[in-house]
Amino acid sequence: MGLPALALSAPVLAALAWVVAPIGATAAGLTLATAAMLTMLGAAAWVAYQRTEIIVSSHGIVERGFLGRLTSTARRDIAAVIRLETYRGDSLETAHQLFAVDHDGRCILRMRGAFWDEASQALVADALDVPEVVRNEPVTTSELRRSDPDLLYWFEGRRLGG
């Protein structure tokens, strides 16, 4: 994850430094400060990504999200696991998703295929030992929004501009 970001940002920052060098030391210092800030933000994002985890036991689920927030759910509050595939954007490529839902159908845990592989999702589904619903036909986000709006994040549940 860090190497592609470095490979993309290094030429841009080098070109910026070359362009602002004739302007003076202030512009070059600003370029260096920008590069340092971007490096620190990238390092912080990488650490946050590496610390993301889901712990499943017979007692329930503990999830540490990307921003470090800990969420704990008791086993008795988990009603089912839903596994399905969603289309990625406007393509025919799909991503596996796992949703653990409560008794009202609200999403307690979401494992997106962009971050969690199918084997990890299967381990979580097996460890929870609750009824599992597997939907074999891929769906778009719009279809999922219509059929199961409580599974989506708050920003996925609304259409912008229509």
N, C-alpha and C positions, 0 to 999 in steps of 0.2 A: 504494500500500500504506500509506503513512504518513498520507495524508489521511483515509481511513476510520477508522483507529485514533484519530486526533485528534478526528474528528467524534463518535466513540462515547465517548471518555474525557472530553472537555472538559465536557459537561453533568453527568456523574457527579461529577467533581472540583469543579465549581462548586456543585452541590447539597451536597456534603460540606462545603465551606468555609462555606456559608451556615448549615448545621446546627450546626457546631462553633464558629462565631464568638462566640455568646453565652457559651460555656464559658470562653474566655480565650485569651490569646496562645499558650500552650503547644499547645493543640489546633490552632490555626490554623497554627502553625509545623510541627506534625506533618503536617498536610494538605499544606502546601507542600513539605515534604521528600518525602512520598509522590509528589506530582505530579512533582517533579524526578527521583526515582528511576525512575518509570515512563517518563518521557521519555527518560532515558538508556538504559534497557533497550530501548525501542522503536527508538531510533537505532542501537544496537548490532545489533539483529536486522536492521534494514534494510541496514546495511553488510554484514553477513554474507551476506544474501540476494544483494546486488549483486555480491559477490566470488565467488559460486559459479560454477564454470565447468568445462567438459569440453573438453579439447584432444585431438583425434584426428589421428594422422598415420600414415604407413606404418610407423612404428616401434612404435605402440601407442597406449595411452590414458593421459592424465594427468587426474585429476579432483581438483578442489578442492571439498570438501564444504561444507555449511552452517557447520560449526564450524571450518572452516579446514584440516582434515586433507587432506594431499596423498596420493593413491593413484596409483601408477604400475603399469601392466600392459604387458608386452611383447607385441608383435603375435603372436608364436609361441604365446602362452598362450591366445589367444582362438580358440575353436573355431567359434562360431556366434552369430548374432543371432536372437532370438525377438521377434516383434512381435505383440501381442495387445491386446484391449480388456477391461477389467474394469469390472464394475458399481460405481457409487459408492454405497456404503451400501446402504440398502434401497429403491433407486429403479431406474428403467429407464434412467437416464442412465449413459453409459459414459465411460471415460477411456482414451486410448491409452497403452500402455506399451511400452518397449523394454528388453530384457534382453540383455546380452552375456554369454555363458557360456564357461566353460573346458571342457577335454576331459572332465571328470567331471560336467559339467552344473551346476556351481555358478555362481552369479551373480557376475560381475566388475563389471558396471556396470548400473545401473538408471536409466532415464529415465522418470519418472512424468509423465503427462499434466497433472497439476495444476501442474507447474513448467516443463515443456518442451513446446513445441508439436509438432505432428506433422511439420512441415517440418524442424525441428531433429533430430528422431529419424530422419527419412529421410536427412538429410545424414550423420549418424553411421553409419548402416547402410551407406550407399554408400561412405564413406571407409574403413571397416574391411575391405571386400572379402573377406568370409567368407560361408559359406552362410547364407542367411536363411530362417527359418521364419516364415510369416505365418499366424496362426490367425484365421479369419474369424468364428467364433462367440464372442461375449462370454462371459466366465466370472465367477463370483463369487470372492471371496477364499477361501471355503471350498473351492470346486472346485479352485482353483489350489494350495491347501495340500495337497489330496489327490494331485493329479497331479504337481506340481512343487514340493515344499517347499523345495528349495534356491534357488529364485528369490526367495523372500520374505525380508524382514528377520527377525531373530531373534524380535522381538515379534509378528510376524504369523504365525509358524509354530506358535503354541500357542493353544489356546482357554482363556480364563479362565472358571473355574467350570463346566467341563463339556466 
